Amino acid sequence: MSKTLKEIAQQLRASDTKVQLIYAFNGTGKTRLSREFKELAAEEIDVNGEDLESSDLARKNVLYYNAFTEDLFFWDNDLNGDEDRKLRIHPNAFTKWVLEEQGQGPTIIDYFQKLTNSNVEPQFSADFSEIYFTKRGDAEHARIKISKGEESNLIWCVFYSLLELIVEELGTAAEKRSTADFNQLKYVFIDDPVSSLDDNHLIELAVDIAKLVKSSSAGLKFIITTHNPLFYNILSNEFNNKLAKDPDAENIEWLYKPANAKKFRLDKKADGTFELALLDRKVPFSYHLHLLSEIRSAISNGQLRKYHFSFLRNIFEKTATFLGHDHWESLLPKAADGNPDPFFNRVLNLSSHSAHAAEEAGEVEARDKNKLEELVGFLSSKYGFWNEPLDVPND
């Protein structure tokens, strides 16, 4: 059933699930969803009964990372001198605590360099209001401006260091905590931390996040959104594994079980509403598998349209690339002469390159429908795709 983003945020907030992992294409509304969630969570705070002497941190029940987090950091490009470039930090309670009170500057720098393999060396100013960047080995220590991707990764490292400390605090008995500032924290919303990382570091990042989530206190809930299939799949796989408090104990106490996670796909409808589709816990998400699922569903429901032929061609192209073929047509069924069957080729090409947009929603001839079904069956059996339709129930 279609919903507004606010209604989906309400659904996420009402869930008792430890972690909710959401895949969505870019532009779907992930960042807006994080804002809706933040505003809903803020309504839970008892403003009238709060301690006026409490810190800014103690009055927050949600920690979030999204595009607005990056807005806390802004560049001073030294337009006059063109030498003293620095990244400034807007005053805020979170960076003040993690940098000034907890002294996490060196940890953040180490994590940034580990995550990026960069020769860039960040340096925090004495009052932690600015960050300078130099290149390793530069004897002159010239201050440089880093790329947008490097900047995003550094900001993520600041957030991650903060999150690690919070998880550690909340994992300690309340009377033994070094601060009570996070006792009210209930939610962590992480929106697309992926930026300019190669696959190896992306996998490392996903594993780190999953480990931190699974080891966190039972009262802390996480919502993680991403547009990256690899990042989603690594997190999904990690959340399918248990985590024991002490794996060597005679009676194992589980900190985390796979039932503590739910996986979703967020879709935006043509009318501007949204659908949060529940994904099977054991089914990995990949774009080409999603397309194949859509085609199979259309076949089952008798709703084949011309754009489904484009979907199938896309799957053949991705499969050909994976198998090392120069031309996707070489994967098609063979005719009697040993060459790719020209009829299958024609069907996919004609239906994938309609001259008018209106044709894309047009009816498909029965003969072409039969050929598409035949191709789907051939693709599944010949190249090892799962033969059953992917079960994607609605939540």
N, C-alpha and C positions, 0 to 999 in steps of 0.2 A: 504494500500500500504506500502511495506517495505521501510525503510529509514535507513540511517546511524544515529549514535547518534548525530552527529553534526547537521544533518537536523532536528532531533527531538528537539534539543536545540533551533534551529532557530524558529521552530514552537511555542515552549513555550514562547520564548522571544517576538514573534510578537503578541501574544494574548493580548487582552485588559482585560482579565478576572482577577478579584481580586486575586483568589486563585485557583491553579491547583493541585489537589490531585492525586497522582500516586501510584498504587499498583504494585509491581514487586517481583518475587521470588528472594531469595538470589542468587547472582552470575549472575543476568541478566545484570547488568551494571548501577545500580543507581548512584554509586559514580563516575563512568566515565562520566555519563551524567551531574552530577553537575560540574565537571571540564570543560566539553565542554561549559556549560552554562556560567560559570565564564569567560572563555576566550572570548566568544562572547560578553558578557556584557562589558568587558574591552575595546573592540573596539569602544564603543560609547563615551568614554572619550576623550575630546579634549585636547590632550597633548600639542599641540603647543600654545593653547590659555590659558592654565591654569596659575593660580597665583603661581609663584615660592615660594612665602612666605606662601602658604596654607599648612595645616598640612597633614600628611599621610592619615588621615581619610577623609579629604575633597576631596581627589583624588580617592575615591572609590565609585562605584555606585552599588555594590552588596555585601551583607553580606551572608556568607554561613557557614553551619555546616555540616561537613562530616568527614570521616576517617582522612582526612588531618588536620582538626581542632585539632584532638587529638594529632597530631604530634607536636603541639606547646608545649606540656607538656611531659617531659621525666624524668625518675627516676635516682636519684643518690643513689645507694644502699649502699654506704659506705662500700665497699668490704674489706677495711683494718680493720676498727674498728667494723663493723657490728652493729652499734648503731644509727648513725646519718642519718637515711633514710629520704629522702625528694623528693618531686615532684617539679622539676624545670620548670620554664616557659620561653620559648624562648622570647626574647624581641619583642614586636609587639604593634602596635598602639591601637588595640582594648582592650586588657587586661590592658594596661597602662591607658587608659581613664576610664574604668569601675572600676578599683581597686584604682589607685592612685588619679585620679581627682574627681571621684564620690564617693569614699569610700564605695563601695558595698560589701566589704569582709564579714561583718556580715550578710547581706541579703543573700548572696550566701550560707553561712554556714547554715543558718536557712532553706533555701529552700532545700538544700541537705538532711538535717536530716528529714525534713517533707516528702520528696519524697521517702526516703529509709527506714525510721524507724531504722536507724543505730545507734549503740552506738559509732561509730567513730566520733571523734571531729577534724575537720580540723582547722589549724591555719596558717595564712599567715605571712610570715616574714615581718619585718618593711619596707623593700623596695619592697615588693610584687613580688619578683623574685622566691620565693620558697613557698611550702606548706608542713607543717608537719602534721602528723596524730598521735593522741593518742586515747586510749580507755577511755571512760567515766568511772570514778570511779577508774582509775589506779593512786594510790598515787605517784608512781615513774615517771609517765608521760613518759613512754618509747615510743619512736618513732617507729611506725610500718609501714609496707608496706601494703596498702589496696589491695583488689582484683581488677582484671581488670574491672569487672562490676561496682564496686564502683567508680573506677577512671573515667570511662566513664560517669557515672551519675554526678559526680562532675564537669567534664568539660562541660557537658550539662548545669548545673546550672549556670556556669560562662557565657555561651553563652546566656542563657535565661534572665539572669539579664541584660546583655548588650542590648538584644532585647527590653525588657520592657522599658528601659530608652530611647532608640531610638524612639520607638513608641510614648512615651510621648512627646519627643522633637518635632517630626514631626506633632503631633496633636495640637501643639501650633502655633499661628500666627508667621510668619517668623521673624517679627520685635521684637517679645517678647521671642524668643528662647535664651537659655543660651549659645548656641554654634551654629555656622553655619556649623559645620563639616559634618553634615549629610544631608545637603540640596540637595546634588547630589545623595543620595541613592535612587535607584529605585526598586531593587529586593532583596528578601530574599529567599535563597534556603536552605531548611532543609532536609537533607538526613538521614533518619533512626535514630532518637534520642533514640529509644527504646533499653534498655540494662538492663537485670537482674532486671526487675521490676515485682512485682506480679500484678495480674489483677486489683486490686483496685487502686494501684498507677499508673498503666498504663492508666486507665480510667481518673484519676485525671489529669495526664499529658496532655492527648488529649484534655480534656475540657479546661484546661488553655491555651493551644496553640490556640485552636479555638476562644476563647474569645479575646485573644490578636490580632489575625489576623482580626477578624470582627470589632474590635474597632479602628484599625489603620487608618491612613490617606488614602484618596482615591488614592493618587498617588503611594502608595507602593504596589508592587505585590509579591505574595508568590507562591513558588513551594515547595510542601512537598511530599517526597517519603518514602515508607515504605514496609517492607516485612511481617509485622504483621497484620493478618486479623482483630483482635480485635481493634487494634489501628486505622486501616483504617476505620472500621465501626463506631467507636465513632466519629472520625473526620467528616466522611461523614454525620452522623446524625446531628451533631452540625452545619455543614455548610448548612443543610436544613432548619435551623431556622433563622428568621429575628432578627436583633438587632436594637433597637430604640435608638436615641440619648437621648431622654427623653420620656419614656413610658407613663408618666402622662400628657404630653402636649396635648393641644386641637387638634393641627395639628401636627401629628407625623412625625418627620423627621427620615428616616431610614438610619442608618450608613451602614447597610449591608442587602442584600436580597439574597435568595438562587440562583437567577440567576447570582450572582457574583462569583459562583464556578463552576468548571468543574472537573469531576472525570475520571480517565483513568486507564488502565492496560497496563504496558509495557511488551511486549513479545520479546524474542530473537529467531530468526529463525535459521534453520539449516545452512543456508549459511552465518551466521554472521551478517545479517542485523536485523533491529528491527521494531516492529509495536507498535504504540501507539493507543490502542483501546479505544474509548470513551464509558464510562459506563453510564447507565441510572441513573439519579439523585436520584431516589427513590429506586433503587435496591441495597441492601447491598451486599458486597462481602464476600464470605466465600469459602474456598477451595473446599468443597464438592459441593456447589452450582455451582461453576465454572466447576467442572467435569461433573455434571448433564447437564449443558448447552452445554458442548462439545459433550456429547452423543446424546442429542436431535438434535443438529445441524447435526451430522453425519447421524442420522436416516433420517432427512429431505432431506439431500443431497445424500443419497444412498452411503455414504462413510464409512460405519462401518468397523472397523478393529479389530483385536484380542485385541489390547491394550485397546479398549473401554470396554471390559469385565472386565479388571483389574480396570478400572475407576469405574465401577458399583459395583464391590466387595468392593472397597475402601469406597464407599458411604454407603453400607450396614454395613460395619465394624464401621464407625463413628456413624451411626444412632443407632446401637446396643449399643455402648458405652454410647451414650447420654441417651438411654432409660433404661440402667441398665441391659442389657442382657449379659450373659457370652459368648455366641456364636452367631455370626452374622447369622448363618444358621437358627436360630430360627425365624428370620424375614421373611423367604422365604414363598411363598404360600404353603399351606398344601396339602398333598396327601389325598386319601380317608381314610387312616388309622390314620390321624391326625398328622403325622410327616411331617417335611419339605420335599417338593417334591424333590426326589433324582435327577430328570433330571435337574432341575434348579441348584441344587448344583453342579452336574457334569459339566455343561456348564461353570459356573463361575470358578470352580477350574481348569479345564483343560485349559481354555483360559487364566487364570491368572498365570499359571506356565509352560509356554512353555520351552522346553529344549534348544532351540536355538533362538538366538536373531532374526535371519532372519524370524522366524515364526511370530513375532509380527506384521509384516507389511503384512502378508499373507491374502488372501481372506477368508471370513467367509461363511460357508455353509448357504444356505437359511433358513434351519430349525433353526439353531442357531440364525440367525438374527431375525427371528420371535419371538423366545423365549426371546431374549434380549429386543425387543420392548414390549413384554408382561410384562416383569419384570419392565421396566421403568414405564409403566402404573400402575402396581400394587403398586410400591413404592410410586408413586405420590398420588394415591387415598387412600391407606391404612394409610400412615404416614404423610399425609398433605403437601407434597411438591407441590409447584406451578405447575399447569398442563400445562401452556403455556411455550414455549421455552423462555429463557431469551434473551431479545433483546439487543444485544451488537453491535451497529453500529460502523463502522470505521470512525475515524475523517478524 
